[in-house]
Amino acid sequence: MAGKSDYLCNGLLQLIFNGVELAGLAMNDTSPLYTFYIALHTADPTAAGNQNSYEISYTGYARIGILRSSAGFVISGNSVLPVDLVQFTASSGGAGGTATFWSVGTDSTGAGNILYSGPLSPPIIVSVGVTPEITQSSTISEA
């Protein structure tokens, strides 16, 4: 099985996360999404899932919007990471649970499409007063 080149991996991440044209292959849509939404999940939402799949639930929880540009995401080689700390609202009640996965998707609420997802390490145990955070060291890779 053949793999993708570094050129293509980096180009795909720049196209998706920064809206940068992949010369000769793909260009940004004429009415693109300007914001992606980070969600927390208590189990793997799977490749067939959506952002509602196993999404954590607690009082105050909402997906975090990040600009689809170099102001929101940094591309380095074949990886992408958030420019800033992704900080969710502290839990003030509700079910909570353990966030074991995160996703990058298309909608602020509802069954948004997942573009990328991955495990959280370490998992985040969410109870009243806990503010879940995903650090800038969390990366997405295109391999």
N, C-alpha and C positions, 0 to 999 in steps of 0.2 A: 504494500500500500504506500503510495506516495504522500508526502506531507506538503504543507504550504510553505512557501518561502518566507523568510523574515520580512521581505518587502511587502508581501501580501498581508501577512499577519499584522504588521504595523499599520499598513494602509487601511485595513478593515477597522481596526480600533479607532483610527483617526476619523474615518468616515462616520462610524456609528456614534462615538462619544464626543467628537468635536465638530462634526458637520463639515469636514474637510474632504473635498473631491478626491477620488482615487483616479488619477489622471488616466484617461483612455479606457477605464473600466466602469466607473460608477460616479455619479454626482449626487449631491444632496437634492432631495425632493424640492419641488417648487413651493410646497406648503409643509415644511418639516416640523417635527416636534422640537420645541425649544427647551423642554424640561423632561428629565427622567425622574422616576420615583423609586426610592429605596424602601424596601419592606423587610420586616423580620418574620421568620417562620419557625414554628416549633418542630417541624420535620422537613425533609427534603420535598420541595414543591414539584420535583421531577421535570423533565424536559417537556412533558405533555401537560403540565399544570399551568395555572395562572396565578396572579398575585394574591388571590383569595385562598389558594391552596395552603392549608396549615398556617395561615397568617395568624400571628399572635393577637390576642385580644386583651386589652386592659383599658381602664378609664384614663383618657388623655392620649391614647395611642393614635398616631396618624403617620402615614408615609411621609418621608422627607424628600422634597423636591430639590434636584441639583440641575443647574444649567447645563445644557448640552453644548458645551464649548470648552475652550482651554481655561476659562474661569471656574469651571466646575470639575473638570477631569484632566489629569496629567497623563500623557502617553509617554512611556519610557520603554524603548525596545518593543517587545511584544506584550507589554503589560500596561494596564491602566489603573489608576488609583484616584480617589477623591482628593481634590485640592485641600479641602478642610475636613476637620473632624465631623462625622455624621452623628449628630446628637438628637435622639428622640426625646419626647416629653417624658418626664418622670411619671411613673405609675401612681395614680391616686386611688386605685381600687380596681375591682374586677378580677377576672380569672388569672391574668398574668401567665406564668409558665416559664419554660426555658427556651430561649431563642437559640436554635442550633444552626439555622441557615438564614441567609439574606438573599434578596433578589433586586435586580435593576429592571424596572418595567416602565410601561407607557402611561399609566393612569394614576391619579391621586387617590382614587377610591374604586371600589368594584373589582371586577374580574379583568384587570389589566393584563396585557401580554407581557410575559417575562422574556427579556432579552438575554440575561445572564443570571445565574444563581450559583451559590457556593456555600460551603460550611463555614460557620463561625468558629474560630479557635482563639481563645476558649469560648464555650457557649456562654450566653448571658442569662443568668437567673433573674427573672423579673418579678418583683413583688412590690408592695406599696413603698414608695420613696426611692426606688431604683430608677436611675436615668440610663437607659441603654445607649451605648456608643459603639460606633464602628470607626476605628482609627484610620489614619492616612496610610498605615502599613498594610491595610487590606487591599489586595490586588485582584484584578481580573486578568487572566491570560488568554491569549489567542494562540493556540499551538497547532 
